[in-house]
C-alpha cells in the first residue's frame, strides 16, 4: 500500500486559521511517496484543490453543508451521524483544509498512515475524508468491542496506547478529547433525535480582527472578541 507523506509549506500549515483557500497539488516522488503541497516542484503534480472553486477550498465550516455525506457514511458504517459530527467538531472545527502540527489532515484529521490504510486518495476532499474517518471509527469500535470511550481514545492517541493501558491513556490531550466528543455526542438530544439534523456545532464562534487586518474565526475566546 502506498505511503503518504504530507509536505505542506509553512505558510499553509501555520496560517490555516487565517487563510480561506489555497491551491494544493499532489504527486508521487521517486520513492513512491505521495506528497501534498501548495508549492509543487514536480512536473507531474496534479492540482487536488483549486483556489476559490471547490467546496474544500472555500473552507466551509457549516455542518449542514456536509449532511448528505455524513448521513451516507453513518448508514454505511452503522454510526450515528451525531457521533461523526462530534468528532469533526473536535478534530477540525469543520475546516476541510486543516492540517495539524503532527500532519493530520482535513475534517476528521486523518494521519497519513491512517488515510492510506483507509484507502483515502485525497484526504483534503471532504467526502473522502469523512469516508476514511467513519471507516476508521467503525474499525476502532469493532476492535474495542463497541466501547465508544476506548474507540475515541484510540482515534486520538492510537489503538496501541489504549491496548497498553487497557483504558484511556493518561495523556491530558486524549482525556480532554474523549470528554469533549462524548459531551457533544451525548448532548445530541438537545438538537433533536439522532436521525435529525445536528444543525451546527453547539459551540460559540468568535470573530477576531487583528491590527494587520487578519480575520480569525475561533471557538476559543480571544481578547475583546466579537461574538456571533
Number of C-alpha atoms within 10 A of each C-alpha: 7 13 17 19 18 19 17 19 12 10 10 21 18 15 12 19 16 12 18 17 20 18 17 22 22 23 20 18 13 7 7 12 14 19 18 25 20 19 15 19 10 12 7 12 18 14 16 20 23 16 16 14 11 14 16 25 23 19 20 18 18 14 18 16 14 16 16 11 16 25 17 15 22 21 11 13 15 12 18 16 24 25 22 21 28 25 27 23 23 18 22 20 23 25 27 27 30 25 24 17 9 10 17 21 26 29 32 31 31 26 20 20 16 17 24 19 14 19 16 21 16 18 29 27 22 23 21 20 24 29 25 25 27 25 20 20 21 19 16 22 20 13 12 17 11 13 12 17 18 23 26 25 25 24 23 18 18 15 17 11 17 21 14 10 10 10 13 20 20 11 12 8 13 19 17 12 20 22 15 16 22 18 12 21 20 14 14 21 13 10 14 12 11 15 11 12 16 22 14 16 20 14 12 11 16 17 18 18 13 9 7 6 8 11 15 16 18 16 13 11 15 13 6 10 16 13 12 8
